[in-house]
Amino acid sequence: MEYKIRVEPNVKIFVNDMNPTGRNPILFIHGWPANHKMFEYQYNYLLQRGHRCIGLDMRGFGQSDKPLHGYDYDRLADDVRGVVDALGLRDFTLAGHSTGGAVAIRYMARHNGYGVSKLALFAAAAPSLIQRPHFPYGLKKEDVDQIIQATWTDRPNMLRDFGKKFFHQPVSQPFSDWFFQLGLQAASWSTISIALSWLAEQLFYDLAKIHVPTLILHGIHDQIVPYPLALAQKKGIKSSILVSFENSGHGVFNDERDKFNRELSRFIS
């Protein structure tokens, strides 16, 4: 079932609730610059096993409304809370990839993990996507500045270049084209605003506020969210398990799809 859920007076979030009567519900938050459809091959696997899968498009992306404001992690986490309340979700797994993982972490801290029984982080952009004086990991600020500038001047070309770094394993040209189209469905201002949030947002204190079982899935060849960030998450979240993917990059959900799906299914069950 598909919904447009109002989270602000003039902002509605698109949600695809698949198998609403299924067991072990899992709410997916996609990464930048795609939308909930990026998890297609996780939906296929989990739905066959009787799970309830819920995919949302963050504001500005996919089929959600695309306002000019509201792209800080607090507002994005509040959007998630609006979806949780509208669907009456309880005892569910919250799952996020990359920026979606960062938003999931902020949700856990800001909303005290409301309704969440388990947390799954896939190449999550936390505790900081960029390097800082006390955190020498992540991307350089200049790298993000280049992404922002490229989005201003030639967004399709930026998306193509980003896609080349996304997966570690080769993908077919049709698959690459499909993934490229997911990024084009976003608004340009949303794409830029999220990148600006990477520069501003830090989640070091948020990690300590997570008190549910947490699964961290991360590729060691990740060129976008480097593997040391997964180690920082493991250290910062007490009840966490880190599963490393030796043959994966940022697109860990596809690079080693079978292993990824097995680990996720086992965790939410």
C-alpha positions as CSV (number, residue, x, y, z in Angstrom):
1,M,0.0,0.0,0.0
2,E,1.3,3.5,-0.9
3,Y,0.7,6.6,1.2
4,K,1.5,10.3,1.3
5,I,1.9,11.1,4.9
6,R,1.7,14.7,6.1
7,V,4.6,15.6,8.4
8,E,4.3,19.4,8.1
9,P,1.5,21.6,6.9
10,N,2.8,21.6,3.3
11,V,5.0,18.6,3.3
12,K,4.0,15.0,2.6
13,I,6.3,12.0,2.7
14,F,5.8,9.1,0.3
15,V,5.7,5.6,1.9
16,N,5.4,2.2,0.4
17,D,4.1,-0.3,2.9
18,M,4.6,-3.8,1.5
19,N,2.9,-6.8,3.1
20,P,1.3,-4.7,5.9
21,T,0.2,-7.9,7.8
22,G,3.6,-9.4,7.6
23,R,5.9,-10.2,10.6
24,N,9.0,-8.4,11.9
25,P,8.3,-5.0,10.3
26,I,11.4,-3.1,9.0
27,L,11.4,0.5,8.0
28,F,14.0,1.5,5.5
29,I,15.6,4.9,5.1
30,H,17.5,5.3,1.8
31,G,20.8,6.9,1.2
32,W,21.7,10.1,-0.8
33,P,20.8,10.7,-3.6
34,A,18.4,7.8,-4.3
35,N,15.0,6.8,-2.8
36,H,13.4,3.8,-1.2
37,K,13.5,1.8,-4.5
38,M,17.2,1.3,-4.0
39,F,16.3,-1.6,-1.6
40,E,14.4,-3.5,-4.3
41,Y,16.4,-6.6,-3.9
42,Q,16.1,-6.6,-0.1
43,Y,12.3,-6.2,-0.5
44,N,12.2,-9.2,-2.8
45,Y,14.1,-11.4,-0.4
46,L,12.4,-10.3,2.8
47,L,8.8,-10.3,1.5
48,Q,9.2,-13.9,0.3
49,R,10.0,-14.8,3.9
50,G,6.9,-13.1,5.3
51,H,8.3,-9.9,6.5
52,R,6.6,-6.5,6.4
53,C,8.8,-4.0,4.5
54,I,8.2,-0.3,4.6
55,G,10.2,2.1,2.4
56,L,10.0,5.9,2.7
57,D,11.3,8.6,0.4
58,M,13.0,11.3,2.4
59,R,11.7,14.8,1.7
60,G,13.1,16.1,-1.5
61,F,13.7,12.6,-2.9
62,G,11.7,10.1,-4.9
63,Q,8.0,10.6,-4.7
64,S,8.0,12.7,-1.5
65,D,7.3,16.5,-1.6
66,K,10.3,18.6,-2.3
67,P,10.2,21.7,-0.1
68,L,13.1,24.2,-0.1
69,H,13.7,23.7,3.7
70,G,14.0,20.9,6.3
71,Y,17.2,19.0,5.3
72,D,18.9,19.0,8.7
73,Y,19.0,15.7,10.6
74,D,16.6,16.8,13.3
75,R,13.9,17.6,10.8
76,L,14.5,14.4,8.8
77,A,14.3,12.4,12.0
78,D,11.0,14.2,12.8
79,D,9.7,13.1,9.4
80,V,10.5,9.5,10.3
81,R,8.6,10.0,13.5
82,G,5.6,11.3,11.6
83,V,5.6,8.1,9.5
84,V,6.0,5.9,12.6
85,D,3.0,7.6,14.2
86,A,0.8,7.6,11.1
87,L,1.4,3.8,10.5
88,G,1.2,3.0,14.3
89,L,4.5,1.2,14.1
90,R,5.7,-0.6,17.2
91,D,8.4,-3.2,17.8
92,F,10.0,-2.6,14.4
93,T,13.5,-2.6,13.0
94,L,14.7,0.8,11.8
95,A,17.2,0.4,8.9
96,G,19.2,3.1,7.1
97,H,21.8,3.3,4.4
98,S,24.5,6.1,4.4
99,T,22.7,9.4,5.1
100,G,19.6,7.3,5.9
101,G,21.7,5.6,8.6
102,A,22.7,8.9,10.0
103,V,19.0,10.0,10.1
104,A,18.2,6.7,11.8
105,I,20.8,7.4,14.5
106,R,19.4,10.9,15.0
107,Y,15.9,9.4,15.3
108,M,17.1,7.0,18.0
109,A,18.6,9.9,20.0
110,R,16.1,12.6,19.4
111,H,13.0,10.4,19.8
112,N,14.4,8.0,22.3
113,G,14.1,5.2,19.8
114,Y,10.3,5.4,19.9
115,G,8.8,2.1,18.7
116,V,12.2,0.7,17.6
117,S,13.3,-2.8,18.9
118,K,16.3,-3.1,16.6
119,L,18.5,-0.9,14.5
120,A,20.3,-1.8,11.3
121,L,23.0,0.5,9.8
122,F,24.3,0.0,6.3
123,A,27.4,2.0,5.4
124,A,26.0,4.7,7.7
125,A,27.4,8.2,7.4
126,A,28.1,8.5,11.1
127,P,29.4,9.8,13.5
128,S,30.8,12.3,11.0
129,L,31.0,11.9,7.2
130,I,33.8,14.5,7.0
131,Q,37.1,14.6,8.8
132,R,37.3,16.9,11.8
133,P,40.1,17.9,14.2
134,H,39.3,15.2,16.6
135,F,38.1,12.7,14.0
136,P,40.7,12.1,11.2
137,Y,38.5,9.7,9.2
138,G,35.8,10.3,6.6
139,L,35.9,12.5,3.6
140,K,37.8,15.7,3.3
141,K,35.6,18.8,3.4
142,E,37.0,19.7,0.0
143,D,35.5,16.4,-1.4
144,V,32.0,17.4,-0.3
145,D,32.5,21.0,-1.6
146,Q,33.3,19.5,-5.0
147,I,30.1,17.4,-4.9
148,I,28.1,20.5,-4.1
149,Q,29.7,22.6,-6.8
150,A,29.2,19.8,-9.4
151,T,25.6,19.5,-8.4
152,W,25.2,23.3,-9.0
153,T,26.8,23.1,-12.5
154,D,26.0,19.6,-13.9
155,R,23.9,17.4,-11.6
156,P,23.6,14.5,-14.1
157,N,27.4,14.3,-14.5
158,M,27.9,14.5,-10.8
159,L,25.5,11.6,-10.4
160,R,27.3,9.5,-13.0
161,D,30.7,10.2,-11.3
162,F,29.1,9.3,-7.9
163,G,27.7,6.1,-9.3
164,K,31.2,5.0,-10.4
165,K,32.4,5.1,-6.8
166,F,29.3,3.6,-5.3
167,F,29.7,-0.1,-6.1
168,H,32.8,-2.2,-5.7
169,Q,31.6,-5.1,-7.9
170,P,30.8,-4.5,-11.6
171,V,27.2,-3.8,-12.4
172,S,25.5,-4.0,-15.8
173,Q,24.9,-0.8,-17.8
174,P,21.1,-1.1,-17.4
175,F,21.5,-1.5,-13.7
176,S,23.8,1.6,-13.6
177,D,21.2,3.5,-15.7
178,W,18.5,2.5,-13.3
179,F,20.5,3.7,-10.3
180,F,21.3,6.9,-12.0
181,Q,17.6,7.6,-12.6
182,L,16.9,7.2,-8.9
183,G,19.2,10.1,-8.3
184,L,17.6,12.2,-11.0
185,Q,14.2,11.9,-9.3
186,A,15.4,14.1,-6.4
187,A,15.2,17.9,-6.5
188,S,18.5,19.6,-7.1
189,W,18.1,21.8,-4.0
190,S,17.4,18.7,-1.9
191,T,20.5,17.0,-3.3
192,I,22.6,20.1,-2.4
193,S,21.0,20.7,1.0
194,I,21.7,17.2,2.2
195,A,25.4,17.6,1.2
196,L,25.5,20.8,3.2
197,S,24.1,18.9,6.2
198,W,27.1,16.5,5.9
199,L,29.4,19.4,6.7
200,A,27.3,20.6,9.7
201,E,26.1,17.4,11.3
202,Q,27.9,15.3,14.0
203,L,26.5,12.2,15.7
204,F,29.1,11.4,18.3
205,Y,26.8,12.0,21.3
206,D,23.9,10.3,19.5
207,L,25.6,6.9,19.4
208,A,25.7,6.6,23.2
209,K,21.9,7.1,23.3
210,I,21.2,3.9,21.4
211,H,20.1,1.1,23.6
212,V,18.7,-1.5,21.3
213,P,20.5,-4.4,19.4
214,T,22.2,-2.8,16.5
215,L,23.6,-4.5,13.3
216,I,26.3,-2.6,11.4
217,L,26.9,-3.8,7.8
218,H,29.8,-2.1,6.0
219,G,32.1,-2.8,3.1
220,I,35.8,-2.4,3.6
221,H,36.3,-0.9,0.2
222,D,33.8,1.9,0.7
223,Q,35.1,5.1,-1.0
224,I,32.2,7.3,0.2
225,V,31.8,6.3,3.8
226,P,35.2,4.9,4.7
227,Y,35.3,1.7,6.8
228,P,36.8,3.4,9.9
229,L,33.4,5.0,10.5
230,A,31.9,1.6,11.0
231,L,34.5,0.9,13.7
232,A,33.6,4.2,15.4
233,Q,29.9,3.2,15.3
234,K,30.8,-0.2,16.8
235,K,32.7,1.5,19.6
236,G,30.0,4.1,20.3
237,I,27.0,1.8,20.3
238,K,27.1,-0.6,23.2
239,S,24.9,-3.4,22.0
240,S,26.2,-3.5,18.4
241,I,27.5,-6.1,16.1
242,L,29.7,-5.3,13.1
243,V,29.7,-7.5,10.1
244,S,32.4,-6.6,7.6
245,F,32.0,-7.2,3.8
246,E,35.4,-8.0,2.3
247,N,34.2,-7.6,-1.3
248,S,32.0,-4.5,-1.0
249,G,32.1,-0.8,-1.4
250,H,29.4,1.8,-0.5
251,G,26.7,-0.2,-2.2
252,V,27.1,-3.1,0.2
253,F,23.4,-4.1,-0.2
254,N,24.2,-5.0,-3.8
255,D,27.9,-5.8,-3.9
256,E,27.4,-8.9,-1.8
257,R,23.6,-9.1,-2.0
258,D,23.1,-12.7,-0.9
259,K,25.3,-12.3,2.3
260,F,23.7,-8.9,3.0
261,N,20.2,-10.3,2.8
262,R,21.0,-13.3,4.9
263,E,22.6,-11.2,7.7
264,L,19.7,-8.7,7.7
265,S,17.0,-11.4,7.7
266,R,18.7,-13.3,10.5
267,F,19.0,-10.1,12.5
268,I,15.4,-8.9,12.2
269,S,14.0,-12.4,12.9
